[in-house]
Amino acid sequence: METRWVGPDGYEITGAMCGDRQVLRLRRHGEHVADCFSVDELRPYVDLADLCEVITLPFGQRAARGRREAAR
């Protein structure tokens, strides 16, 4: 599951690979802005205190599992 952070003004940060190094990929409104090698490199673009982690919940999986078990 991909970890994603969003901030004001359409900023989004995800982990990515650049060659053999892991980077923090910064996008704004879907457009690539920068690949940062450290959190300090993100600071000129976005206030880190304003970021919010987006958590993807597995909707529907529990209900589907319950229906399969009931069918047995």
OpenMM code with the backbone's topology and positions (N, CA, C; nanometers):
from openmm import Vec3, app, unit

residues = "MET GLU THR ARG TRP VAL GLY PRO ASP GLY TYR GLU ILE THR GLY ALA MET CYS GLY ASP ARG GLN VAL LEU ARG LEU ARG ARG HIS GLY GLU HIS VAL ALA ASP CYS PHE SER VAL ASP GLU LEU ARG PRO TYR VAL ASP LEU ALA ASP LEU CYS GLU VAL ILE THR LEU PRO PHE GLY GLN ARG ALA ALA ARG GLY ARG ARG GLU ALA ALA ARG".split()
positions = [
    Vec3(0.0853, -0.1170, 0.0000),
    Vec3(0.0000, 0.0000, 0.0000),
    Vec3(0.0903, 0.1239, 0.0000),
    Vec3(0.0612, 0.2150, -0.0853),
    Vec3(0.1412, 0.3360, -0.0990),
    Vec3(0.1052, 0.4380, 0.0085),
    Vec3(0.2083, 0.4955, 0.0710),
    Vec3(0.1864, 0.6030, 0.1662),
    Vec3(0.1854, 0.7340, 0.0899),
    Vec3(0.0868, 0.8179, 0.1211),
    Vec3(0.0713, 0.9439, 0.0485),
    Vec3(0.0384, 1.0532, 0.1489),
    Vec3(0.1032, 1.1665, 0.1305),
    Vec3(0.0795, 1.2835, 0.2145),
    Vec3(0.0292, 1.3964, 0.1267),
    Vec3(-0.0719, 1.4675, 0.1719),
    Vec3(-0.1240, 1.5808, 0.0964),
    Vec3(-0.1180, 1.7061, 0.1822),
    Vec3(-0.1074, 1.8185, 0.1143),
    Vec3(-0.1012, 1.9466, 0.1827),
    Vec3(-0.1857, 2.0492, 0.1107),
    Vec3(-0.1843, 2.1700, 0.1603),
    Vec3(-0.2622, 2.2757, 0.0962),
    Vec3(-0.2064, 2.3092, -0.0423),
    Vec3(-0.2856, 2.3765, -0.1207),
    Vec3(-0.2461, 2.4225, -0.2545),
    Vec3(-0.2166, 2.3078, -0.3509),
    Vec3(-0.2755, 2.1894, -0.3264),
    Vec3(-0.2631, 2.0793, -0.4213),
    Vec3(-0.1341, 2.0005, -0.4146),
    Vec3(-0.0553, 2.0164, -0.3104),
    Vec3(0.0696, 1.9407, -0.2982),
    Vec3(0.0420, 1.7979, -0.2540),
    Vec3(0.1203, 1.7044, -0.3090),
    Vec3(0.1099, 1.5630, -0.2750),
    Vec3(0.2506, 1.5041, -0.2734),
    Vec3(0.2801, 1.4243, -0.1718),
    Vec3(0.4119, 1.3635, -0.1577),
    Vec3(0.3944, 1.2128, -0.1475),
    Vec3(0.4728, 1.1401, -0.2278),
    Vec3(0.4737, 0.9944, -0.2237),
    Vec3(0.6175, 0.9467, -0.2269),
    Vec3(0.6394, 0.8246, -0.1820),
    Vec3(0.7713, 0.7642, -0.1944),
    Vec3(0.7891, 0.7097, -0.3344),
    Vec3(0.9111, 0.7180, -0.3864),
    Vec3(0.9397, 0.6676, -0.5207),
    Vec3(1.0863, 0.6272, -0.5276),
    Vec3(1.1218, 0.5600, -0.6346),
    Vec3(1.2610, 0.5234, -0.6575),
    Vec3(1.3151, 0.6061, -0.7734),
    Vec3(1.4340, 0.6591, -0.7536),
    Vec3(1.5042, 0.7348, -0.8580),
    Vec3(1.6397, 0.6662, -0.8737),
    Vec3(1.6510, 0.5839, -0.9766),
    Vec3(1.7705, 0.5007, -0.9884),
    Vec3(1.7657, 0.3969, -0.8775),
    Vec3(1.8692, 0.3934, -0.7964),
    Vec3(1.8723, 0.2987, -0.6848),
    Vec3(1.8463, 0.3659, -0.5503),
    Vec3(1.8012, 0.4923, -0.5521),
    Vec3(1.7760, 0.5671, -0.4283),
    Vec3(1.6276, 0.5943, -0.4115),
    Vec3(1.5855, 0.5894, -0.2865),
    Vec3(1.4471, 0.6252, -0.2563),
    Vec3(1.4370, 0.7763, -0.2438),
    Vec3(1.3316, 0.8330, -0.2998),
    Vec3(1.3096, 0.9776, -0.2961),
    Vec3(1.1678, 1.0055, -0.2477),
    Vec3(1.1458, 1.1290, -0.2103),
    Vec3(1.0123, 1.1783, -0.1803),
    Vec3(0.9689, 1.2582, -0.3027),
    Vec3(0.8719, 1.2055, -0.3760),
    Vec3(0.8273, 1.2692, -0.5001),
    Vec3(0.7197, 1.3708, -0.4681),
    Vec3(0.7448, 1.4946, -0.5080),
    Vec3(0.6528, 1.6049, -0.4819),
    Vec3(0.5799, 1.6416, -0.6102),
    Vec3(0.4471, 1.6433, -0.6005),
    Vec3(0.3633, 1.6851, -0.7127),
    Vec3(0.2717, 1.7961, -0.6641),
    Vec3(0.2315, 1.8784, -0.7578),
    Vec3(0.1318, 1.9817, -0.7287),
    Vec3(0.0274, 1.9760, -0.8376),
    Vec3(-0.0958, 1.9520, -0.7987),
    Vec3(-0.2073, 1.9336, -0.8932),
    Vec3(-0.1729, 1.8291, -0.9983),
    Vec3(-0.1027, 1.7219, -0.9559),
    Vec3(-0.0680, 1.6117, -1.0463),
    Vec3(0.0571, 1.6326, -1.1283),
    Vec3(0.1126, 1.7521, -1.1295),
    Vec3(0.2340, 1.7821, -1.2069),
    Vec3(0.3574, 1.7594, -1.1201),
    Vec3(0.4566, 1.6922, -1.1748),
    Vec3(0.5814, 1.6665, -1.1028),
    Vec3(0.6529, 1.7987, -1.0719),
    Vec3(0.6903, 1.8173, -0.9452),
    Vec3(0.7614, 1.9380, -0.9030),
    Vec3(0.9074, 1.9061, -0.8748),
    Vec3(0.9319, 1.8028, -0.7913),
    Vec3(1.0696, 1.7708, -0.7530),
    Vec3(1.0765, 1.6318, -0.6931),
    Vec3(1.1950, 1.5730, -0.7017),
    Vec3(1.2290, 1.4525, -0.6278),
    Vec3(1.3259, 1.4953, -0.5195),
    Vec3(1.2874, 1.4769, -0.3939),
    Vec3(1.3686, 1.5229, -0.2811),
    Vec3(1.4301, 1.4021, -0.2111),
    Vec3(1.5567, 1.4138, -0.1774),
    Vec3(1.6278, 1.3045, -0.1126),
    Vec3(1.6163, 1.3100, 0.0400),
    Vec3(1.5592, 1.4176, 0.0929),
    Vec3(1.5412, 1.4284, 0.2376),
    Vec3(1.4195, 1.5161, 0.2662),
    Vec3(1.3728, 1.5073, 0.3891),
    Vec3(1.2596, 1.5897, 0.4312),
    Vec3(1.2988, 1.7376, 0.4266),
    Vec3(1.4235, 1.7680, 0.4582),
    Vec3(1.4691, 1.9075, 0.4545),
    Vec3(1.4548, 1.9691, 0.3153),
    Vec3(1.4708, 1.8889, 0.2121),
    Vec3(1.4562, 1.9403, 0.0755),
    Vec3(1.3108, 1.9746, 0.0416),
    Vec3(1.2158, 1.9201, 0.1168),
    Vec3(1.0736, 1.9503, 0.0932),
    Vec3(1.0326, 2.0853, 0.1516),
    Vec3(1.1040, 2.1294, 0.2549),
    Vec3(1.0645, 2.2496, 0.3290),
    Vec3(1.0441, 2.3751, 0.2443),
    Vec3(1.1239, 2.4008, 0.1408),
    Vec3(1.0978, 2.5219, 0.0609),
    Vec3(0.9643, 2.5184, -0.0146),
    Vec3(0.9105, 2.3989, -0.0361),
    Vec3(0.7878, 2.3850, -0.1139),
    Vec3(0.6612, 2.3856, -0.0283),
    Vec3(0.6677, 2.3183, 0.0861),
    Vec3(0.5469, 2.2988, 0.1668),
    Vec3(0.5839, 2.2979, 0.3151),
    Vec3(0.4946, 2.3545, 0.3968),
    Vec3(0.5132, 2.3518, 0.5416),
    Vec3(0.4769, 2.2108, 0.5884),
    Vec3(0.5733, 2.1390, 0.6434),
    Vec3(0.5523, 2.0001, 0.6809),
    Vec3(0.4426, 1.9828, 0.7851),
    Vec3(0.4194, 2.0834, 0.8664),
    Vec3(0.3139, 2.0769, 0.9680),
    Vec3(0.1745, 2.0752, 0.9049),
    Vec3(0.1629, 2.1186, 0.7809),
    Vec3(0.0335, 2.1227, 0.7125),
    Vec3(0.0008, 1.9928, 0.6391),
    Vec3(0.0947, 1.8979, 0.6351),
    Vec3(0.0716, 1.7736, 0.5621),
    Vec3(-0.0191, 1.6794, 0.6400),
    Vec3(-0.0956, 1.6019, 0.5671),
    Vec3(-0.1874, 1.5054, 0.6262),
    Vec3(-0.1711, 1.3730, 0.5508),
    Vec3(-0.1527, 1.2641, 0.6245),
    Vec3(-0.1382, 1.1334, 0.5612),
    Vec3(-0.2731, 1.0833, 0.5121),
    Vec3(-0.2745, 1.0313, 0.3904),
    Vec3(-0.3952, 0.9732, 0.3328),
    Vec3(-0.3877, 0.8229, 0.3559),
    Vec3(-0.4875, 0.7694, 0.4241),
    Vec3(-0.4909, 0.6266, 0.4535),
    Vec3(-0.5997, 0.5627, 0.3691),
    Vec3(-0.5614, 0.4643, 0.2893),
    Vec3(-0.6558, 0.3945, 0.2035),
    Vec3(-0.7140, 0.2777, 0.2812),
    Vec3(-0.8440, 0.2781, 0.2970),
    Vec3(-0.9124, 0.1709, 0.3681),
    Vec3(-0.9637, 0.0681, 0.2677),
    Vec3(-0.9555, -0.0593, 0.3035),
    Vec3(-0.9997, -0.1657, 0.2113),
    Vec3(-1.1514, -0.1831, 0.2147),
    Vec3(-1.2249, -0.0853, 0.1634),
    Vec3(-1.3705, -0.0924, 0.1618),
    Vec3(-1.4181, -0.2117, 0.0807),
    Vec3(-1.5200, -0.2781, 0.1308),
    Vec3(-1.5814, -0.3864, 0.0570),
    Vec3(-1.5205, -0.5223, 0.0817),
    Vec3(-1.3979, -0.5305, 0.1287),
    Vec3(-1.3346, -0.6606, 0.1462),
    Vec3(-1.3991, -0.7390, 0.2601),
    Vec3(-1.4314, -0.6720, 0.3690),
    Vec3(-1.4917, -0.7414, 0.4828),
    Vec3(-1.6308, -0.7943, 0.4454),
    Vec3(-1.7090, -0.7138, 0.3779),
    Vec3(-1.8432, -0.7562, 0.3378),
    Vec3(-1.8350, -0.8743, 0.2408),
    Vec3(-1.7428, -0.8691, 0.1477),
    Vec3(-1.7284, -0.9772, 0.0501),
    Vec3(-1.6846, -1.1051, 0.1198),
    Vec3(-1.5945, -1.0962, 0.2156),
    Vec3(-1.5482, -1.2134, 0.2892),
    Vec3(-1.6647, -1.2745, 0.3675),
    Vec3(-1.7486, -1.1897, 0.4275),
    Vec3(-1.8634, -1.2387, 0.5036),
    Vec3(-1.9619, -1.3125, 0.4159),
    Vec3(-1.9833, -1.2630, 0.2932),
    Vec3(-2.0754, -1.3309, 0.2001),
    Vec3(-2.0196, -1.4663, 0.1575),
    Vec3(-1.8883, -1.4745, 0.1334),
    Vec3(-1.8271, -1.6013, 0.0929),
    Vec3(-1.8380, -1.7041, 0.2046),
    Vec3(-1.8144, -1.6616, 0.3306),
    Vec3(-1.8216, -1.7539, 0.4422),
    Vec3(-1.9662, -1.8007, 0.4645),
    Vec3(-2.0624, -1.7139, 0.4433),
    Vec3(-2.2037, -1.7506, 0.4601),
    Vec3(-2.2482, -1.8495, 0.3530),
    Vec3(-2.1870, -1.8448, 0.2363),
    Vec3(-2.2247, -1.9304, 0.1257),
    Vec3(-2.1730, -2.0738, 0.1453),
    Vec3(-2.0784, -2.0927, 0.2366),
    Vec3(-2.0201, -2.2262, 0.2566),
    Vec3(-2.1131, -2.3200, 0.3258),
] * unit.nanometer
topology = app.Topology()
chain = topology.addChain("A")
for resn in residues:
    res = topology.addResidue(resn, chain)
    for name in ("N", "CA", "C"):
        topology.addAtom(name, app.Element.getBySymbol(name[0]), res)
